[in-house]
Amino acid sequence: MYIPQRQLSNLRDAVRPGKVVVVYGPRQAGKTTLLKKLRIYSPYST
């Protein structure tokens, strides 16, 4: 999965420490895949 840099910067602006983020959608829409891919950009990922 490729995430364009522009979309990543939009996410950085929206997702801040202390905020709650909800990802929702129909079954098989890729919610878990999206979160797994975004995890590599997290400073807290191991």
N, CA, C and O atoms as a CHARMM CRD file, in Angstrom:
* protein
*
  184
    1    1 MET  N      0.84700  -1.17300   0.00000 PROA 1      0.00000
    2    1 MET  CA     0.00000   0.00000   0.00000 PROA 1      0.00000
    3    1 MET  C      0.89600   1.24000   0.00000 PROA 1      0.00000
    4    1 MET  O      1.79300   1.36600   0.83300 PROA 1      0.00000
    5    2 TYR  N      0.64800   2.13200  -0.92200 PROA 2      0.00000
    6    2 TYR  CA     1.39900   3.38900  -1.02100 PROA 2      0.00000
    7    2 TYR  C      0.53900   4.51900  -0.46900 PROA 2      0.00000
    8    2 TYR  O     -0.61900   4.67500  -0.85600 PROA 2      0.00000
    9    3 ILE  N      1.11100   5.30200   0.43400 PROA 3      0.00000
   10    3 ILE  CA     0.39800   6.44800   0.99000 PROA 3      0.00000
   11    3 ILE  C      1.13800   7.71100   0.54700 PROA 3      0.00000
   12    3 ILE  O      2.27200   7.93800   0.96700 PROA 3      0.00000
   13    4 PRO  N      0.50700   8.53500  -0.29700 PROA 4      0.00000
   14    4 PRO  CA     1.16100   9.75100  -0.77800 PROA 4      0.00000
   15    4 PRO  C      1.56400  10.68200   0.36600 PROA 4      0.00000
   16    4 PRO  O      0.86600  10.77700   1.37600 PROA 4      0.00000
   17    5 GLN  N      2.68100  11.35600   0.19800 PROA 5      0.00000
   18    5 GLN  CA     3.22700  12.24900   1.22000 PROA 5      0.00000
   19    5 GLN  C      2.22400  13.32700   1.61900 PROA 5      0.00000
   20    5 GLN  O      2.14800  13.70000   2.79000 PROA 5      0.00000
   21    6 ARG  N      1.46000  13.82600   0.66400 PROA 6      0.00000
   22    6 ARG  CA     0.46300  14.86600   0.95900 PROA 6      0.00000
   23    6 ARG  C     -0.57400  14.36500   1.95600 PROA 6      0.00000
   24    6 ARG  O     -0.96800  15.09300   2.86700 PROA 6      0.00000
   25    7 GLN  N     -1.01100  13.12900   1.78300 PROA 7      0.00000
   26    7 GLN  CA    -1.99700  12.56500   2.69700 PROA 7      0.00000
   27    7 GLN  C     -1.38800  12.32800   4.07000 PROA 7      0.00000
   28    7 GLN  O     -2.07000  12.48700   5.08300 PROA 7      0.00000
   29    8 LEU  N     -0.11300  11.94900   4.11900 PROA 8      0.00000
   30    8 LEU  CA     0.55000  11.76200   5.40600 PROA 8      0.00000
   31    8 LEU  C      0.63600  13.06700   6.17600 PROA 8      0.00000
   32    8 LEU  O      0.43600  13.08300   7.39000 PROA 8      0.00000
   33    9 SER  N      0.93000  14.16100   5.48700 PROA 9      0.00000
   34    9 SER  CA     1.01700  15.43800   6.19200 PROA 9      0.00000
   35    9 SER  C     -0.35700  15.86600   6.70200 PROA 9      0.00000
   36    9 SER  O     -0.45600  16.48300   7.76300 PROA 9      0.00000
   37   10 ASN  N     -1.42100  15.54400   5.95400 PROA 10     0.00000
   38   10 ASN  CA    -2.78100  15.82400   6.43800 PROA 10     0.00000
   39   10 ASN  C     -3.06500  15.02800   7.70300 PROA 10     0.00000
   40   10 ASN  O     -3.69100  15.53900   8.63200 PROA 10     0.00000
   41   11 LEU  N     -2.61200  13.78600   7.74200 PROA 11     0.00000
   42   11 LEU  CA    -2.81400  12.96400   8.93200 PROA 11     0.00000
   43   11 LEU  C     -2.02400  13.50400  10.11400 PROA 11     0.00000
   44   11 LEU  O     -2.52300  13.51800  11.24000 PROA 11     0.00000
   45   12 ARG  N     -0.79800  13.94800   9.87000 PROA 12     0.00000
   46   12 ARG  CA     0.01700  14.50200  10.95200 PROA 12     0.00000
   47   12 ARG  C     -0.65700  15.71300  11.57800 PROA 12     0.00000
   48   12 ARG  O     -0.57400  15.91800  12.78900 PROA 12     0.00000
   49   13 ASP  N     -1.32200  16.51300  10.76000 PROA 13     0.00000
   50   13 ASP  CA    -2.02600  17.69200  11.27200 PROA 13     0.00000
   51   13 ASP  C     -3.25600  17.29500  12.09200 PROA 13     0.00000
   52   13 ASP  O     -3.60500  17.97200  13.05900 PROA 13     0.00000
   53   14 ALA  N     -3.90300  16.21100  11.70900 PROA 14     0.00000
   54   14 ALA  CA    -5.14200  15.80600  12.36300 PROA 14     0.00000
   55   14 ALA  C     -4.91500  14.93700  13.59800 PROA 14     0.00000
   56   14 ALA  O     -5.68700  15.00100  14.55500 PROA 14     0.00000
   57   15 VAL  N     -3.86300  14.12900  13.57700 PROA 15     0.00000
   58   15 VAL  CA    -3.62300  13.18600  14.66900 PROA 15     0.00000
   59   15 VAL  C     -2.53600  13.74800  15.57800 PROA 15     0.00000
   60   15 VAL  O     -1.36400  13.81600  15.21000 PROA 15     0.00000
   61   16 ARG  N     -2.94700  14.13700  16.74300 PROA 16     0.00000
   62   16 ARG  CA    -2.02900  14.72600  17.73300 PROA 16     0.00000
   63   16 ARG  C     -2.11000  13.94400  19.03400 PROA 16     0.00000
   64   16 ARG  O     -3.12000  13.29200  19.29600 PROA 16     0.00000
   65   17 PRO  N     -1.06800  13.99500  19.85200 PROA 17     0.00000
   66   17 PRO  CA    -1.12900  13.32200  21.15000 PROA 17     0.00000
   67   17 PRO  C     -2.34400  13.79800  21.94400 PROA 17     0.00000
   68   17 PRO  O     -2.64900  14.98900  21.98900 PROA 17     0.00000
   69   18 GLY  N     -3.01900  12.85400  22.55900 PROA 18     0.00000
   70   18 GLY  CA    -4.18700  13.18200  23.36000 PROA 18     0.00000
   71   18 GLY  C     -5.49200  13.16000  22.58900 PROA 18     0.00000
   72   18 GLY  O     -6.56100  13.25600  23.19200 PROA 18     0.00000
   73   19 LYS  N     -5.43300  13.03500  21.26000 PROA 19     0.00000
   74   19 LYS  CA    -6.65100  12.98600  20.45600 PROA 19     0.00000
   75   19 LYS  C     -7.06700  11.53800  20.22500 PROA 19     0.00000
   76   19 LYS  O     -6.22800  10.63700  20.19500 PROA 19     0.00000
   77   20 VAL  N     -8.34900  11.33000  20.06500 PROA 20     0.00000
   78   20 VAL  CA    -8.89000  10.02300  19.73400 PROA 20     0.00000
   79   20 VAL  C     -9.20200  10.00400  18.24700 PROA 20     0.00000
   80   20 VAL  O     -9.83900  10.91900  17.72600 PROA 20     0.00000
   81   21 VAL  N     -8.75300   8.95800  17.57000 PROA 21     0.00000
   82   21 VAL  CA    -8.98600   8.81700  16.13600 PROA 21     0.00000
   83   21 VAL  C     -9.79000   7.55000  15.90900 PROA 21     0.00000
   84   21 VAL  O     -9.47800   6.50100  16.47300 PROA 21     0.00000
   85   22 VAL  N    -10.81800   7.64300  15.08900 PROA 22     0.00000
   86   22 VAL  CA   -11.67300   6.49600  14.77900 PROA 22     0.00000
   87   22 VAL  C    -11.54400   6.19200  13.29700 PROA 22     0.00000
   88   22 VAL  O    -11.66100   7.08200  12.45600 PROA 22     0.00000
   89   23 VAL  N    -11.30400   4.93100  12.98800 PROA 23     0.00000
   90   23 VAL  CA   -11.28100   4.46500  11.59700 PROA 23     0.00000
   91   23 VAL  C    -12.45300   3.50200  11.45700 PROA 23     0.00000
   92   23 VAL  O    -12.50700   2.47700  12.13700 PROA 23     0.00000
   93   24 TYR  N    -13.37700   3.82900  10.58700 PROA 24     0.00000
   94   24 TYR  CA   -14.53800   2.96200  10.42200 PROA 24     0.00000
   95   24 TYR  C    -14.85200   2.78200   8.95200 PROA 24     0.00000
   96   24 TYR  O    -14.43400   3.57500   8.10800 PROA 24     0.00000
   97   25 GLY  N    -15.59000   1.73600   8.66200 PROA 25     0.00000
   98   25 GLY  CA   -15.97500   1.43500   7.28700 PROA 25     0.00000
   99   25 GLY  C    -16.52100   0.02700   7.20800 PROA 25     0.00000
  100   25 GLY  O    -16.54300  -0.69200   8.20700 PROA 25     0.00000
  101   26 PRO  N    -16.95900  -0.36700   6.03500 PROA 26     0.00000
  102   26 PRO  CA   -17.53200  -1.70500   5.87400 PROA 26     0.00000
  103   26 PRO  C    -16.46200  -2.79700   5.99400 PROA 26     0.00000
  104   26 PRO  O    -15.26200  -2.52700   5.93800 PROA 26     0.00000
  105   27 ARG  N    -16.92900  -4.02000   6.15900 PROA 27     0.00000
  106   27 ARG  CA   -16.00400  -5.15900   6.20800 PROA 27     0.00000
  107   27 ARG  C    -15.19200  -5.22900   4.93200 PROA 27     0.00000
  108   27 ARG  O    -15.67900  -4.90100   3.85000 PROA 27     0.00000
  109   28 GLN  N    -13.94700  -5.66100   5.07100 PROA 28     0.00000
  110   28 GLN  CA   -13.03000  -5.85500   3.93900 PROA 28     0.00000
  111   28 GLN  C    -12.67800  -4.55700   3.21500 PROA 28     0.00000
  112   28 GLN  O    -12.32800  -4.57900   2.03500 PROA 28     0.00000
  113   29 ALA  N    -12.77100  -3.43500   3.91400 PROA 29     0.00000
  114   29 ALA  CA   -12.46400  -2.14400   3.29400 PROA 29     0.00000
  115   29 ALA  C    -11.00300  -1.75400   3.46300 PROA 29     0.00000
  116   29 ALA  O    -10.54900  -0.80100   2.82900 PROA 29     0.00000
  117   30 GLY  N    -10.24600  -2.47500   4.31300 PROA 30     0.00000
  118   30 GLY  CA    -8.82700  -2.19000   4.47800 PROA 30     0.00000
  119   30 GLY  C     -8.47500  -1.38700   5.71300 PROA 30     0.00000
  120   30 GLY  O     -7.40600  -0.78000   5.76700 PROA 30     0.00000
  121   31 LYS  N     -9.34200  -1.36900   6.69900 PROA 31     0.00000
  122   31 LYS  CA    -9.08900  -0.58800   7.91500 PROA 31     0.00000
  123   31 LYS  C     -7.84500  -1.08500   8.65500 PROA 31     0.00000
  124   31 LYS  O     -6.98500  -0.29000   9.03100 PROA 31     0.00000
  125   32 THR  N     -7.75500  -2.38800   8.85900 PROA 32     0.00000
  126   32 THR  CA    -6.61200  -2.95700   9.56300 PROA 32     0.00000
  127   32 THR  C     -5.33600  -2.77000   8.76000 PROA 32     0.00000
  128   32 THR  O     -4.29000  -2.46000   9.33100 PROA 32     0.00000
  129   33 THR  N     -5.40200  -2.95000   7.45700 PROA 33     0.00000
  130   33 THR  CA    -4.24200  -2.75500   6.60100 PROA 33     0.00000
  131   33 THR  C     -3.75100  -1.31200   6.67100 PROA 33     0.00000
  132   33 THR  O     -2.54700  -1.06700   6.73900 PROA 33     0.00000
  133   34 LEU  N     -4.66700  -0.37300   6.65600 PROA 34     0.00000
  134   34 LEU  CA    -4.30900   1.04000   6.76300 PROA 34     0.00000
  135   34 LEU  C     -3.56600   1.30800   8.07000 PROA 34     0.00000
  136   34 LEU  O     -2.52000   1.95800   8.06900 PROA 34     0.00000
  137   35 LEU  N     -4.10000   0.81300   9.17600 PROA 35     0.00000
  138   35 LEU  CA    -3.46800   1.04700  10.47800 PROA 35     0.00000
  139   35 LEU  C     -2.09800   0.38100  10.56500 PROA 35     0.00000
  140   35 LEU  O     -1.17200   0.94800  11.14500 PROA 35     0.00000
  141   36 LYS  N     -1.96000  -0.81100   9.99600 PROA 36     0.00000
  142   36 LYS  CA    -0.65700  -1.48400   9.99000 PROA 36     0.00000
  143   36 LYS  C      0.36100  -0.69200   9.17400 PROA 36     0.00000
  144   36 LYS  O      1.51900  -0.57400   9.57600 PROA 36     0.00000
  145   37 LYS  N     -0.05700  -0.15600   8.04600 PROA 37     0.00000
  146   37 LYS  CA     0.85600   0.62500   7.20400 PROA 37     0.00000
  147   37 LYS  C      1.22300   1.94500   7.86100 PROA 37     0.00000
  148   37 LYS  O      2.36700   2.38600   7.75700 PROA 37     0.00000
  149   38 LEU  N      0.28300   2.57900   8.53000 PROA 38     0.00000
  150   38 LEU  CA     0.56700   3.84900   9.19800 PROA 38     0.00000
  151   38 LEU  C      1.48800   3.65600  10.39400 PROA 38     0.00000
  152   38 LEU  O      2.19700   4.58300  10.78400 PROA 38     0.00000
  153   39 ARG  N      1.48700   2.46800  10.97800 PROA 39     0.00000
  154   39 ARG  CA     2.32000   2.19000  12.13900 PROA 39     0.00000
  155   39 ARG  C      3.80900   2.37800  11.84200 PROA 39     0.00000
  156   39 ARG  O      4.57400   2.72800  12.74000 PROA 39     0.00000
  157   40 ILE  N      4.22900   2.15000  10.59500 PROA 40     0.00000
  158   40 ILE  CA     5.64800   2.31300  10.26600 PROA 40     0.00000
  159   40 ILE  C      6.07100   3.78100  10.33500 PROA 40     0.00000
  160   40 ILE  O      7.26200   4.07400  10.42700 PROA 40     0.00000
  161   41 TYR  N      5.11800   4.69500  10.29200 PROA 41     0.00000
  162   41 TYR  CA     5.42000   6.11900  10.36700 PROA 41     0.00000
  163   41 TYR  C      5.36100   6.64300  11.80200 PROA 41     0.00000
  164   41 TYR  O      5.64900   7.81400  12.05000 PROA 41     0.00000
  165   42 SER  N      4.99200   5.78300  12.73700 PROA 42     0.00000
  166   42 SER  CA     4.85000   6.19400  14.12900 PROA 42     0.00000
  167   42 SER  C      6.20400   6.22300  14.83600 PROA 42     0.00000
  168   42 SER  O      7.00600   5.30500  14.66800 PROA 42     0.00000
  169   43 PRO  N      6.46500   7.25600  15.61800 PROA 43     0.00000
  170   43 PRO  CA     7.72300   7.28200  16.37800 PROA 43     0.00000
  171   43 PRO  C      7.71700   6.23800  17.48500 PROA 43     0.00000
  172   43 PRO  O      8.76500   5.96500  18.06900 PROA 43     0.00000
  173   44 TYR  N      6.56800   5.64800  17.78800 PROA 44     0.00000
  174   44 TYR  CA     6.44600   4.66700  18.84700 PROA 44     0.00000
  175   44 TYR  C      6.48000   3.23200  18.34000 PROA 44     0.00000
  176   44 TYR  O      6.42000   2.29900  19.14100 PROA 44     0.00000
  177   45 SER  N      6.57400   3.03300  17.01800 PROA 45     0.00000
  178   45 SER  CA     6.57000   1.66900  16.49400 PROA 45     0.00000
  179   45 SER  C      7.88000   0.97400  16.84200 PROA 45     0.00000
  180   45 SER  O      8.93000   1.60600  16.95600 PROA 45     0.00000
  181   46 THR  N      7.79200  -0.33400  17.00700 PROA 46     0.00000
  182   46 THR  CA     8.97500  -1.11700  17.36900 PROA 46     0.00000
  183   46 THR  C      9.42400  -1.98500  16.23100 PROA 46     0.00000
  184   46 THR  O     10.40800  -2.71300  16.36200 PROA 46     0.00000
